[in-house]
Amino acid sequence: MSYSPSITDAYRQAGIYAGRILKNEKPADLPVQQSTKFEFVINLTTAKALGIDVPDRLLALADEVIE
């Protein structure tokens, strides 16, 4: 299992920052932003190999399930 910031959202935020810099804003004046979107991924193949039984409720909450 992993719970981490969304990579696609991070790229989108980086693009927004780059656009603001290209519009002559000073990088030092830009606010620091944290990710607002996170992804929960479960790897069932690894869980089965380790003998871990993942409850259906947890699978329903996952953004992505790797089988």
C-alpha positions as CSV (number, residue, x, y, z in Angstrom):
1,M,0.0,0.0,0.0
2,S,1.1,3.6,-0.6
3,Y,-0.5,6.9,0.2
4,S,1.3,9.7,-1.6
5,P,0.8,13.0,-3.4
6,S,-0.6,12.7,-6.9
7,I,2.3,13.0,-9.5
8,T,0.0,14.4,-12.1
9,D,-1.2,17.1,-9.7
10,A,2.4,17.9,-8.8
11,Y,3.2,18.4,-12.5
12,R,0.2,20.6,-12.9
13,Q,1.3,22.8,-10.0
14,A,4.8,23.0,-11.5
15,G,3.3,24.2,-14.8
16,I,1.4,26.9,-13.0
17,Y,4.6,28.1,-11.2
18,A,6.5,28.1,-14.5
19,G,3.7,30.2,-16.1
20,R,3.8,32.7,-13.3
21,I,7.6,33.0,-13.6
22,L,7.3,33.4,-17.4
23,K,4.9,36.3,-16.7
24,N,7.8,38.1,-14.8
25,E,6.8,37.2,-11.3
26,K,9.8,36.8,-9.0
27,P,10.3,33.2,-7.8
28,A,11.1,34.5,-4.3
29,D,7.7,36.1,-4.1
30,L,5.7,33.0,-5.0
31,P,4.1,31.1,-2.1
32,V,5.1,27.6,-1.2
33,Q,2.3,25.2,-2.0
34,Q,1.6,21.7,-0.8
35,S,-0.1,19.0,-2.6
36,T,-3.9,18.9,-2.1
37,K,-4.6,15.6,-3.9
38,F,-3.3,12.3,-2.7
39,E,-3.6,8.8,-4.1
40,F,-4.1,5.5,-2.2
41,V,-2.7,2.5,-4.2
42,I,-2.9,-1.2,-3.1
43,N,-0.8,-3.9,-4.8
44,L,-2.7,-7.1,-4.4
45,T,0.0,-9.2,-6.1
46,T,2.5,-8.3,-3.4
47,A,-0.1,-8.7,-0.6
48,K,-0.9,-12.2,-1.8
49,A,2.8,-13.1,-2.0
50,L,3.3,-12.0,1.6
51,G,0.1,-13.8,2.8
52,I,-1.7,-10.6,3.6
53,D,-5.5,-10.6,3.3
54,V,-6.8,-7.1,2.3
55,P,-10.3,-6.4,3.4
56,D,-12.9,-5.5,0.7
57,R,-13.7,-2.3,2.5
58,L,-10.1,-1.2,2.1
59,L,-10.1,-2.1,-1.6
60,A,-13.2,0.0,-2.1
61,L,-11.4,3.1,-0.7
62,A,-8.3,2.7,-2.9
63,D,-7.8,5.0,-5.9
64,E,-6.0,2.2,-7.7
65,V,-5.7,-1.5,-7.2
66,I,-2.8,-3.4,-8.8
67,E,-3.6,-7.0,-9.5
